[in-house]
Amino acid sequence: MAIEIERKFLLKDDSWRSAVSSRAFYKQSYARFVEHPRATFRVRIVGEKGFLSLKGPVSGCSRCEFEYGIPLADAEAILEDFCSGSRVEKYRNIVYYAGNRWEIDEFEGDNRGLIVAELELRTPDQAFERPPWLGPEVTGEFRYFNSSLLRNPYKNWKKES
């Protein structure tokens, strides 16, 4: 079984931008399983490629995840036919720091202004060097999950405060 171990952080500043090694546009949406409401089904388009992902419930910073490449036309049809009309759109920036691959997502649309850094680990307690641009950890905060951003986009958070 594939296990995703991921920690999420906000950023202190934009100094990471000078170290970006690649950047890609992502468009994705989610459908929930009625029988297992804490699991998610994600379809994602990255450039000209499609992907399907099944993700299990989160336990700490871990959960099972299965991801498969699919034809772009299939991904577009699934987005249209099986997912809500809303989409999470973002630019994913890859930054390497101290031997680790950081994914820094800059959200667009209703989530514009939100920037989150993610680091995938081999074990939940794996040590890593914190980049100087890294801010507070938000790993356990449900509202930062991409699937949550569909139901409660970042633009609404300011109204809640």
C-alpha positions, 0 to 999 in steps of 0.5 A: 500500500502506498503511504503519503507522509506530508507536512505543510507549512505557511511561508514567511517571505518570498525568498524561496522564489529565487530557488524555483527549479520548475513550475507547473499549473495544476487544475483539480477537483474532488468527489467523496465516497458515500461509504467512506466520507473521510476518503477522497477521489481526486482528478488532476490535470497537470499541463497535458497529463491527467491523474487519478488519486484515491486518498484515505483518511489522515492520521497525523501527517500520514494517509494511504494514497494511490495515484495513476496517470490517465489520458488527458481526455479522460481527466477532463471528462471526469472533472466535468461528469463526476466532480463539483463545478468548483476547481482548485487551481494552483501553480506548483513550484519545486524548490530544493533545499538541504537535499529535500524537495519542497512543493510550494503551491500558489493558489489561484481563483477563490484561493488566490493569496494562499501559498503553502509549502509541502514536504513529503517524508519517508517517515513521520518523524524524519528530521529535515532542515528548515529553510529560512523562508519557512513559516508556521506548520499547518499540517493538522489544519483541515482547512489547508487540505486542497479538498477543503479549499473547494468547500471553504475557499481562502477568500472566505477566511478573512470574513471568518476572522 
